[in-house]
Amino acid sequence: MKRTVTASKGKLPRVKEMGISLEEQKGRLERFRELLAAEELDGFIVVSPENRRYLSGFTGSSGVLLVAQEWAVLLTDFRYLEQAAAETAGTGIDLQKQGKKLWESVAQLLLDRGGPLAHWGFESDHLVERDYRFLAGQVGAGRLVPKEGFPGRLRAVKSPAEVELIAKAVAITDRAWERLLPEIKPGRREEELAALFEFFQREEGASAASFPTLVASGPRSAMPHGAAGSRVLCPGDLVVVDGGAVYAGYCSDFTRTVVVGKKPGAEQERVYRLVLEAQERALAGLKPGMTAAEADALAREVLEKAGYGPNFGHGLGHGLGLAVHEAPRLSPGQETVLEPGMVVTVEPGIYLPDWGGIRIEDVAVITGEGCQVLTRSPKTPYPDIP
């Protein structure tokens, strides 16, 4: 398969080895503490798995990370103590086994080590209301400061090591798509194709799928997030495949649309080329210094001019990293300024009820001058069409 990169501007920095170094891991905590000081917070309660992993290196599914200016403690249960000790070694984070009730242990730590007047930020977009009420009852609601999208904002700009890991995940998905393409033929069920795509990604080196693979065919392809069902593919169907891989914790995201078993009809070809034009314009125009809304407008203007504005109902894309959806969001009204190192998806689409839908999605990293596309799979509605 020919590997081509569209809209490549600037060069990405390279790292010698794959993975996140101890130096980088410790640097994350330092930058987070600077952020806490700027927000006049004495510490922070981290509960979301991605932020917990980002700041500590711990990959387990259960635990709470407390970060203060002079100390940090990871609370987790017996199942993860050995793993947590290995993953946080050298970071300066203390490890503590939680008691029978996790939030009782958190409250006790805040009282014992936080001091009577300390103000603690918490992830208001992740901490469930029940746990907040308990914590507020133990330490006082006035000492808890809600912060949304925090510390996730640190994750928006990726380091060279993170970009390399995302590129590895993207390459896995590219190879899996190359293997899946010959399997997309009449008689296959959507569910079969979804399972095959995830299996191929695992064989190519993924630790997991970054989300359940979406496969929507025929009229169902007009559903932007059409979960794979039992529908059998028929000749001439549009088929949208949307999936991704996880590699070393970092995600890829990918969409292609093809026609099953025959060359596209005239209308399919016309709409496909329009979506591709919108995507190529966005990839060519993405650059640091523009807002997320301005990035979205690059593709949206093409589709609106052609009369399909109402049929492009989602944003142009989103950030990608430890989570498959993270900052920044490329959509109307979003004033986040793009910076070098941000990794985003670029995925315009047109969705026509009772006819079908077409979406094309690549992953790109913002560079010093423009963007570099990491996805290298071909973009044609049928493999034989150049």
N, C-alpha and C positions, 0 to 999 in steps of 0.2 A: 504494500500500500504506500502510495506516495505521501510523504510527510511535508506539508506546507504550513508556514506560519504567516498569518495575515496581520497587517498593521503593526509590525515590530518596529519600535522606536526606542533607541537607547539599549544599553546592555545591563543585564542583571548581575549583581555581585555574586560571587561563588563562595561556597564554603568547602573546606577540605574534606569534611566527613559529614555523613548524614546524622541528624539528631540534634537535640538541644543540649548544649554544653552546660556544665555546672556554672561556669562564669555567666552565661546568658540567663540561666535560671535565677541566680542570685541578683543579677541586674534588674530583673523584673520586680523583685521585692523592693529594691531600692527606689525604682521609679514609682511604684505604688505608694510607698511611704511619702515620697515627695508630693504625690497627688493628695494624700490624706492631709498633709500639712497645709496645702493650699486651700483645702475645704474646711480647715479648722476642726478636724476630727482627730480624736485620740487613738482610734483604732477602727477596725472594720470586721464584720462578720460575713464570711464568704460561704455560701451554701450551694451555688450552682456548680455542677460537675466540671464544666468547661473552665470557669474562673478559678475553681479550686485547683484544677490540674495546671492551669497556666502559671499560677503563683507558687505552687509547691512541688509540682512534678508528680503528685499522687494521682493514680489513674483508677482507684477503686470507686465503687458506686455509692459508698456511704461515708459521710464524715462532714465535719465543719472545721473550717480554717479561721482562726482568729489572728489578725495581724495588728500589732501595735507598733509604735515607733521603736521600742527597745526590745521587743520580743515577738515571737509568733509561735502558736501552738496548733497542731493538727490533732483533732479529736476523731477517733474512729473506733470501731468495735474489734473484737477478738479476731474475726475472720481476716482482717486486713493489716494486722499489726506488723507482721514480718514483711509484707509487700511494701507497706508505707515506710518502714525503716529503710529499706533498700532504695526506694524511689526518692526519698527526701534527704538522703545522706549528704552531708556537706553544705546544705542550704542554710543552716542555722535555725531551722524550724524544729521545735521540740515536738515529740510525739507522745500523746497521752491516750491511754485506753479509756473510753467513755464508761460511765456507769450504766446501770440498767436502763435509764432514760437519758437519751442524748441531750435534750435541752435542759435538763437539770444540771448536767455536767457543764454545759455552755454557761448557764447562769452563774454557777459557782465560780468558774474561772473569771468571769467578768467582775464578780464581786471581790474575789481574792487578789487578782493581779491587775485589774483595771483601775482600781481606786474608786472612791465614793463619788467623785465628780466627773469621771470620764464620760465623754460622749462617743457613742459607737454608731458608725454607719452600718446599714444593712441593705441587702439587695431587695428592694421593695417589689421588684418584678419577679422574684424567685421565692422569697420566704413566705410560706403559707400562713394564712391569717391565724389559724389555731396556734402555731408555734410562736408567732409574734405576740399573741395575747398572753401566753404563758411567760415569755421572756419579759414582757413589759410588767407583768405582775411581780416578777422576781427582782428586777433591777430598776424599774421605774420607766414609764413611757417617755418621760422627758429626756432620758439619756440615750434613747434610740432615735437615730436620724435616718429617715428613708432616703435611699438613693437609687434611682432607676438608671439602667444602662451603665452601672458602675460596679466593678472595675473593667467592664467589657470594653470601655473606650480605649484602654491600653492595647487591646488585642486588634484594633482596627488596622494598625500599621504593622506589617509583618517584618521580622528580621530576615536576613538572607537565608538562615537555616530553615526558617518556617516556609519561605517561598520554595526552597528545594523540596521539602516534604510534601507540600501541596502539588508541586510539579510531578513528583513520584506518583501521587494518587491519581493525578490526571492522566499520566502515561499508562497506568494500569487500566483505567477506564477506556482509553483509546484502543488498547490491545484487545480488551474484551469486546468492544464494539466491532472490531474487525472480524472477530470470530462469530459474533451474533448475526451479522448482516446476512450471510448465506442461509441462516435459519428462518429468516423472515419471509415466509412463503405461504401460499394458500393452504388451508387445512390446519395450520398451527393455531393454538389457543393463546390468547393474550397472557394468561397465567403461565403457560409453558415458557414463553419468551422472557417474561420477568424472572422466572426461576433460573433460566439458562444464563441470563445476563449477570445475575448475582453469582452464580456458580463460576462463570468464566472469570469474573473479577477476583474471586477467591483463589482460583488456580493461578492467576497472574500476580498474586502477592498481596491482595487486600486482606485486612483483618476482619472486615465486615463491609456491608453496604452502608453508605452514609445516610440512606433513607430507603424505605420500601420502593422498589422500582415501579414506576408508572408505565403502563402500556395501554394505549387507547387507540382503537382502530375504527375505521368507517365513520359513521356519524358520531360515535363516542369520542373521536379525536377532537371534537369541538369543546370538550371539557378540559380546561387547562391542567387540572390535577386529577385526571381520570385514572383511578386505581385499576390495575389489571383485573379483568374478569374472565368469564368463561366464553366470551364471544370468539367464534372461529373466524380467522382471517379469510377474506374473499379476494379474488383478483380485482385489482383496481382500487382497493382500499387505501386510504391514507392511514399510516400508522405512526403515532408519536411514541417514542421511547425516551424516558427521562429517568436517569439513575446516577449513581455515583459510588465511589469507593472510599474506604478509610485506610490510610497508611500512616503508621506511627502516630495515630490520633488525629491526623489532619485529613480533611475531606476534599473530594472532587464533586463536581456537579456537571451534568451533561445532558443535552437533548438533541436528538436528530429526528427528522420526519422523512419517511420514505413511502413510496407507492408499492403495493404488493403485486408481484407477478407480471407486471406489464409496465410500459412506459407511461408517464403521467399524461392525463388528458390536458387539453389546452388550458382549462380553467385552473387545474391543479398546478400546472407549470407557471401560469401567470402569477398566482397568489404566492407560490413558493419563491419565485424570483423577487417579488416585492418584499417579502420578509427578509430574504437574504440581503437585499439592498439596504434595508433599514439596519440590519445588524452590521454590515460592512461599514456603513457610514458612522455608526457609533464607535466601532473599533478604531476607525481611522481618526476619530475626533477626540477620543478619551485622552485627557492629559491632566497633570497636576495643576491645581489652582482653580479649576472649574468646580461648580457645585454639583451635588448629586442630581439636583433637578435639571441642571443644564446638560448633564450626561444623558439623562432620560429623554430630554427633548431632541437629542440628535436623531434617535430612531423614531420617536413619536411623530415628528414633523413629516417624515417620509410616509408613514401610514395614514396620517390625517389628510395629507395632500391627496392621497389616492382614494380617500373616502372611507377608510377603515378605522378611523380613530375610535369609534365606539366598540370595535371588535378587538381592541388591544386594551384589555381592562386591568392589567397588572403592571407593576413597575418594570423597568428595563432589566433590573438585576439586584443583586445583594452581595454583601461581603461573604467571604468563605474562609474557614480556618478550622479551629477545633470544633466548631459547630457548622452545620451546612447552611444556616442562615444567621448571619451576624452583621454588625456594622461594617461599612455604611449601607444604607438602602438607596438604590438608584431609582427614584420615583418622583413624581411631581410634588413640589412643596418642600422637598428635603434640601436644606441649606448646608449640609455637611460639605466641607471643602475637601476635594480629593488630594491625597498626598502620595508621594512615591512610597512604594511598599504595600499599599492597599491592594488586596486581591479581591476581584469582583467577578460575578457572572454577568454575561451580556446575552439576554434571551428574549428578544421581541417575538411576538406571535400574533396571528390573526385567527379568530375563532368564529365560525359561522354555523349557527344551529341548523341541524338537519342536513348539513353539507359536510362539515369536518373542520379540522383545525391544523395549523402548521406553526411549529415553533422550532427555532434553531438556537442552541445555547453553547457558548464557549466560556472558558475561564481565562481571565486576563489579569496581569499585574501592572499597576501604574508605575511607570519609570520616571526618570528625571525629565524626559521630554515628551512622552506619550504613553503608550502601553505596549506590552508584549503579550501576545496570545500564547497560552500554554497548551490549549487543546489543539490537536493536530489531525483529528479525523476529518475525512473529506465531507464536503457539504453539497451533496447533490440529491435530488429527489428520487433518483434511481441509480444504482452503481454504474451502469453503462453510459450514463449521460455525462459528458465532460463538464 
